[in-house]
């Protein structure tokens, strides 16, 4: 009898362990499903999903508040995290203790803009999905705003795509190129400036790390006094710098760089030790994008357009750029989490991120 009870107790213990393991497996599977849902939205994101996630301005504002204040809103007067309530008819929240109003759109590109947030999010989505670029006329037709409004919105978005403060390392390719303000008027420029009209345009200088990121600057000159400080500031000491035979790069070995060149003047574009195909690829995308999409770029806005193509190049490994662009516009670049974890945590449908603001 005692032996039968022992066997029964063991059997009940095994059944209990089996039930616990099943529940544990269900929790693990549920977590995997949630993670898969998050990451799937980074692999494919359509206009229908955008409209479902952000159907109105309230949904956009709730997402921004949840994104900017993940731990709750800190009241500047109370100097602590307090419960805030949405103010009716305004894009603001009110502290439940002192009544102080907080405007989440302050210090963002949406500040003092009367344009609906849904239109802003649609513009961000369009600029991130079209790899060759999007014109202001296209934004004007899609969201129904004036050309001036669309043009300003796009420049506001481009203003947040600037160069990061990180340094380039390992193998770095540097080069300069000339972009005429109007690529369709080269013939008129040649009549005015002569056969060397291609060098009357705006000058862009770029540095790209192989299998890494690119930085681009709109400079006034391609001389050594302009280009060399940019290299010393943005390329780590001891890196291998690849360039053509331009004289502005000849003194780089004095500063600890391993400088390797290819002589483009004699038709040498690739050697066993050096080439500059990556930075030439960047110039190709920029020039063909300007010619095919924007047609004309004013000299004072060349840096903004260069930032747009540089940002797109730096995020080329990601399938969907909408969440990354939204994160760059709203969230500080420095974060304790990895880039993938940071964006995946907020790439959720509307039902996934809505929560009570505390």
N, C-alpha and C positions, 0 to 999 in steps of 0.2 A: 504493500500500500504506500509506504514511504517513498519507494523507488518510483511508483507511478506519479506521485505528486511532484517529485523532482523533475521527471521528464516533462510533466505538464507545465511546470514553472519555466523550464528551459524553452519549451515551445512558445509560451506566452511572451517570454523575453525576446525570442527571435522575431515573433510577429510584431512586437512593439518596435524593435530596431528596424524591421522592414518598413513599417509605416513611417517612422521618422526619416529614414533614408529616402522614401518616396516623396515626402513633403520637402525634404532638402533639395532633391532633384527638381521638383516643380519650381521651387524658388530660384534655383540656378537657371532653369530654362526661361523663367519669366524675366530674369535680369538680362539674359542673352537676347531675348526678344526686344526688350527696351533698347539695349545697345544697338542691335541690328536696325531698329527703327530710326535711331539717331543717325547712325552712319549711312543708312540708305538714303537719307535726305541730303547727305553730302555727296552722293554718287549720282543722284538724279533729282532734279527739282524743277517742276513745270510751272507755267503761269496759273494753272488751275490750283495747284498746291499753294502758291503765293496768295491767290485770292481767298482760299479757304482759311489760311493762317491769319491773314490780315484783311478781313472783310470791311472794316471801317477804321476811323481814326482812333476810336477807343481801344481797339485791339492793338494797334500800333503803339499807342502810348503805354498800355499795360505791359507790352513786351519790353519797351525801353526802360520802364521803371524796374521791372524784374531783372533786367540785364545790368543796369547801372547800380542798383542797390540790392544785390542778392541776399544780403543779411538783414535788410530792412533799412528804412530811411533814417538817417541821423539828423535830428533837428539842430540847426546851428545855435538856436537860443537855449534850448534845454541841454545841449551838448551830450545827448544820449539818443539811443535808438527808441523812437516812439511810434505809436500807431498813427498813420496818416489816412485821411479820407479824401476822396476825389471831390474837387470843387465843381459844381454843376456849371456848365457853360464855359469853363476855362480849362486850359491845359496845365493845371496846377493841382497840388495836393496840400491839405491843411493839417497841421499838427493838432492832435486831439487834446494836448495839454495847454499849450500857449497860444494856439491859433495862428502860428507863423505859416506863411504860404511858401511852398517850394515849387519851382518850375523845372521839371526834368529836362526840358529842351534847351535850357541855358547852357552856354559854352559848347553847343553842338552846331552842326550846319543847319539845323532846323530852327535856330533861334530867330525870333522876330519874323518868321515866315508865315504868311497867310495861306500858303499852298497846303492843301490837305496832305496829311502824312501818308495816306495811301498812294498819292501821286509821287511822293518822294521815294517810297519803297519800290514803286514800279520803275522809276528811273534808275534806281540802284540795281535792280534786277536786270534791266535791259543793258546797262553799261557793263555788267559783269558777265552776261551770257554771250554777247557779240564779241568774238575774239578780235575782229578787225577794227572795232570801234563803232560808235553810234553817233550820228549827227544830231544837232539840236532840232532840226526840222523833223526828224523821226520821232523824237520825244514830244514835240509839239503836236504831231498828228495822233499819237497814241493816247495821250492823257488829256488832250484838249486845252492846253494852256497856250499863252502867247509865246512867240519866238524868244522874246527877251527873258521871260520867266524860265523857259526850258534851257536857254543858254546859261543863265545864272545858276540854275540848279546843277548843271553838269560841271561848271567850274567850281562850285562849292564841293562837289564830290571829288573832283580831281585834286583839290587842295589838300585832301587828306591822304593822298597817295604818294607823298614825298619820300625821299631817301631816308632809310633808317640810319641810326647812329652806329651800327655794327661795322667792324672792319673786315675787309676782304683778305683772304689768306690763301696759302698754297699757290696754285697756278692762276695768275690773274692776267687777263688780256686787256690792254688799253688801246684806245684809238680815238681819233677825232673825225668828224664829218661835217659837211656843209649842207644846210637845208635852205633852199630859196623860199622866201615868204609866199610866193605863188608859183607852184610847180608848173602851171600851165602858161606862164609868161616868160619862159626861158629865152625865147627868141627876141622879145623886146628887151630883156635884160642884156642880151648879147649885143644888140645894137647900141645900147647906152654905155656898157662897160667894156665891150670888146670880146675877144675870143675867150678870155678867162672869166666869163660871167658866172660860172658855177661857183666861184669863190667869193661872190658878192653876197651870199646868203648868210643866214645865222649859223653859228658854230655850236655844235654839240660835242661834248667830251664824255666818254663813257669808259667804265671799268667793270669787267665781268669776271667773276670767279668761276672757273670751270666746275660744272655740276653744282653751281651755287647761284647767287643773286647778282644783279647788275645795278649799278648806280650811274645816273646820267646827270650832267650839269650843262646848263646853257651859259656859255662863256663868251667874253668879248674878244678874246684872242686865242690863238693856238700856240702862243709863245711859251717859253720855258718858265717865265715868271708867273704865268697863270696856271699851267697844267701841273708843274712839279709840286706845288703846295697841296693840290688836291690829291695827288698820289701819296705824298708823305702822310697826309692826314687820314686817308681812307684805306690804305693798304698796309698790312702788318709788316713789321721789319723781318727781313729774311725771306720774304715771299719771292717767287719766281715771276717776273713781269715779262710778258710777251708783247711785242709791238712791231710796227713797221720801222722803216729807217728814218723817221722824223727826228730832227735834231733836238727837239725838246726832251727826248727820253735818254739821250746819250750819257747824261751825268748821273743816272740812277744807281750804278754800282758804287758810287761814292757814299751812298746812304745805306749800304748793306743789302741791296736787292740783287738778285741773280737776273740780270737783264739779257734776254734773248730776242733776236730780231729776224725778220724776213724782209728781203729787199723787194718791195713791190715795183720799184722803178725798172727792174730788169725782168719783171714777170715772175718773180719768185713769191709764191703765196703759201707754200707749205714745205717744211723741211722735217727732218727726223726729230729735231729738238724744239721746233717752234712753229706756231701758226696762230692766226687771229680770226678763225672762222666764226667763233661764237659771237664776238662783238660785231662782226660784219653781219651776222644773222639778225642781231638786234636792230642795226641801222636799216636793214632791208624791211623789217616789219614796220618800223616807224615811217619810212618814206612812202611805202606802198599804202599804208593806212591813211596818211595825210592826203595822198593823191587820189585814192579811191573813195574815201569817205568824207573828209573835211574840205577837200579842194583847196582851201586857203587857210593859213594860220598866221595871225598877227605876231610880230616880233616879240611883243611883251607877254605873249601867252605860250611861247614855245616851250618853256619849262614845264607848264602844266600838262601839255600834251605829251611831252617826253616822260613825265611821271606816270601818266596813265599806262603807256606801253611798257614802262619798266615794271610797274606793279603787276601787270598781267603776265610778264615774263617770269617774275619772281614767284608767281603762284601757278605756274604752268603744270605742276604735278597734281593739282587738285581737279576733280571732275566738275564740281559746282562751286563757283566763286562768289555766289550771292552772300552766303553767310560769312565768308572771309572778308568781303568788302564791307559788309555791315559791321563786322567786328572792328575793322580798322578805322571806320568812321566814328564809332561810338566809344570803343573801349581803348584804354591805353595800351600801347604796344608791349610794354614790359609786363610780363605775367609769370607767376610761379608755375603755372601749368604749361604743358606743351601746346603748340599751335593747334594740333588736331583735337586734343582734349578740351581746350578752351572753346572752340567753335562747336564741337559736337555736343557740348553740354547745353547749348542754347538752340541747336538746330531741331526744334520740336514743333509739332503742330500747335494750333491755338489752345486746344484742350490740355496740352501738356505743360505750358508755361504759365497759364493763368493761375494766380494764387492771390490770397488776401495780403495786401500790403500792410506790414506791421512796422 
